[in-house]
Amino acid sequence: MGAMLFLLTNNNIFCQPAYLGLWQGAFMNDFDVEVAFSINSQEQLDGYIKMMNGTNVIQNDKLSEIQLIDGEFSFYIADKGTPFKGNFNDNFTTLSGEFIFPDDSKNAIELKRSLSKAKLADE
């Protein structure tokens, strides 16, 4: 069962997955990566991945199939035909995993939770 964040507001309890927010890291030692997860206005999980080479954005794609099942976190980048599978550390500050490219090659990445606010899908 995934970790959840509980918020108490006006006597209502809202439960949010612990992985919501902005995650950042380096990919293949050359590219800066930003991945964000949020809940959209239809109360569904939403996300994007942005990859930069210096100041040039080389990827900016929507994520789908975002899920945490039996400790394994996964999502899919439909525009690239690329799934991701990984795991969070115990306190949800690091996400380690790999992208599986269409040629079946696997490429590792480690992302750290950022304190910066992610741009939400509806903003």
Secondary structure, DSSP 8 states (H G I E B T S, - for coil): ---EEEEEETTEEEEEETT-EEEEEEETTTEEEEEEEEE-TTS-EEEEEEEEETTEEEEEEE-EEEEEETTEEEEEEGGGTEEEEEEE-TTSSEEEEEEE-TTS-EEEEEEEE-SS----TT-
